[in-house]
Amino acid sequence: MRLCFASNNAHKLDEIRPLLPASVELLSLADIGCQQELPETQDTLEGNARQKAQYVWDHYGVACFADDTGLEVAALHGEPGVYSARYAGPQRSASDNVAKLLRELQGQPNRSAQFRTVVALVLPTGEIHEFAGAVAGAITEEVRGQDGFGYDPIFQPTEGDGRTFAQMSLEEKNAISHRARAVAGLVRYLNEVVK
């Protein structure tokens, strides 16, 4: 089965590729000739994931899945949430987002947070399925680690040894991450329907 991952984020492609069954040929947006920015105008992770996957299906006729991920910080009432990528502005700068979040939490004793991912799959029939995954953790007081992307250098998962996602190898992160858990649901479903 040929399946497009509706994302321009090369880091996400690298994370997801090893998680998919061998029977799935993973295509990028570039592979299908999609150069434009996909719409993300919904106010929920579920809505954005569906919107992106539906856009690819409607415009390119390719079965695909899309994800949307948000970092939900307890002391900030769930923010930045669906606006995680644009938290510090439309430039979508990971370093600006991290710096803003650390400023917002300065002096805040409650640093609990969770990453949550929703994956929407559009099948060749046009049928849509959703899969979700989450991982609990805390926001560190400073940047730690060089790997990963986004908020990884300041997110320390509860299930772990005190390191941030940016201090883990891709394999270690994939063992417990929100995206890996959502994709695991997708993979279980694909293993049932794709022979």
N, C-alpha and C positions, 0 to 999 in steps of 0.2 A: 504494500500500500504506500502510495506517495502522499506525504503529509507535510504541509507547510507550517512552520512555526512563525506566527505573525509578530515578529519582533526584529528591530534593527540593532538590538543589543547583542554584540558578539559574545560578551561574557555569559549571557543567558544561554545562547546556543551551545557554548562549550560545556555549560553545566548540564544541559538537558540531553545532549547527544548520547552520552554513555548510558543514560537511564532507559532509553527506548529499546523495544524488542528489535531483533535483527530483521524481522519481516517488514519493518517500517523504513522507508527511504525518506530521511528528513531533508526538507527543502527550506532554504532561507527566503526572505522576501526578495533578495537580489536574484535568486535562482528563478523566480517566477516573473521577474521584470518589474517588480513593484519598487519604485524609488521614492514615492511620496510618504510623508508622515501619516501614520494611521490616526484616525480620530479617537480621542479620549475625552469625551465631553460629559460623561455620566458622573453621578455623585456617589457611586459605590464601586468597589473593586469588581463585583459581579457584573455590573452594567458595563464597565470599561472592557473587561475581558470579552464579553459577548459582542460588544460593538466592534472591536477590532477583528475578531474572528469572522463575524458576519460581513464586514466590509470586504475582506479578502475573498470570501465565498461569492459575494454579489458581483465583485468587479473582475475576478480572475477565474472563477469557477473551479478553484482548487480546494480540496478538503484541507482544513487547517485547524490549528488550535492557537489560542492567544492566552497570555496570562496578564494579570495585574496584581501587583504586590504593594502592600502598605505596611509601614512601621507604625504601630499603635502604641503610644506612650501614655501610661496610666495618669501621671501627674498633669498631662496636657489634654485630658479628656478624650484620648484616642487620636489626637493629632500626632504627626501630620497625616496619617491614614491614606486616603485615596489621593491626597496631594503630595505624597512623599517625594516624588521626582522633581516637583516644582516648588518645594517648600520655601526655598530662598529666592524664588523668582523664575521667570520663564526660560532662563538660560539653562536650566536643568543641570547645574553644577553640583557634583557630589560633594566636593570640598566645601562649597558655600552652604549646602544643606546641613552637613555635619557641624560646621562652625555655628550655624544658627541654632541647631538643636542643643548643642553644648551650652550656648549662651542662655537659652530658655530654661535649661535645667540647673543653672548655676545656683548652688546653695540648696538645691531640692534634695531632701533625704530619700524620697520615694523615686527610684529610678527604674521601676519595673516597666517592661514593655513586651510586646510580641510582634513578630513578623507574621503576616498572613498573606497567603497567595491563593488566588482563584484562577483556575484554568477552564476556559470554555472551548469545547471541541465542536466543530461543524463537520458532519460526515458528508460523503458524496450525495446522500439523499437530501441534505439540507437540515437534517435532524441535529439538534443541539444538546450537548450534555455538559454538566459542570462538575468540577472536582476541586476540593479545597484542602489546604494544609496550613498548619500554624506551628510556630515554635516560640515558647516563652523564654524570657531572658531579662537582662537589665542593660541600661545604657551606662557605659563606663564614663569616667570623668575626663578621660583624655583619649586621643587616638592611639590605638595599639595594633601594629601589624601592617604588612605591605600588600598582602594578597586580597582577593575578593574585590568588591566594588560597592558603590553606594554607601550605605550606613554600616557595612561590615566591620570597619575599624573601631566602631564604638558599640557594637552589639555583642554582648557576652551571653551565649545561650545558657539556660539553667542546666540542661543536660550537657555536661562537658567538664573540663578540668580548669576552668577559669580563664581560658583564652577567648579572644574575640573570634568572629568568623574570619577576619583578615589575618589571623595568626594560624589558621588551619589550612591544610592542603584541601584541594578541591574534593578529594575522596572523603576526607573527614567531614567537611561541610555537608556534602551530599548525603552522608549517613543520617543527618538529623535535621536538615534544613526544611523550612516551610515550602520552598519550591519543590524540593525532592518529594515531600509528602504529597503535595498536590499532583505531581507528575506520576507518583506511584499509583494513585487512583486512576489516572488516565491510562497508564500502562496495563493495569489489571483489566480495564475495560477493553483496550485494544487487543490484548491476548485472548479475550473471549470472542471478539468479533472478527479479527483479522487472522486468516489461516494462511 
